[in-house]
Amino acid sequence: MAEAATLALTRLIERLRMSPRERALAVALVAVLASVWAFAALDRAQAARDASDEAQAMSLTLQQAAEARGAAGFRTAVAEEARKVRAWSLAGPTLPIARVRAESELLG
């Protein structure tokens, strides 16, 4: 779009009746506008890259949070099973002692 606008301005300048000095100034102005448009395009591209990087970082953070919740859920499940084993072992000699020890070691 910037190239098309620059070309249109350049053609307009060529059609206008101007002195060579005025024409040179107008062409210089078009060149300045073209560079401003180019820098604006670069800035938009950098902003898009930054937004993409930020979205990727957010995704990674959410993934890590989900993994942490999963690990916490696993620890909770192990603790619950260990409580059941202890309760069963207190109720009577229905479970082997080795299993109670193994469950206790899982809890740390």
Buried (B, 14 or more C-beta within 10 A) or exposed (E): EBEEEBEEBBEEBEEEEEEEEEBEEBBEEBEEBBEEBEEEEEEEEEEEEEEEEEEEEEEEEEEEEEEEEEEEEEEEEBBEEBEEBBEBBEEEEEBEEEEBEEBEEEEE
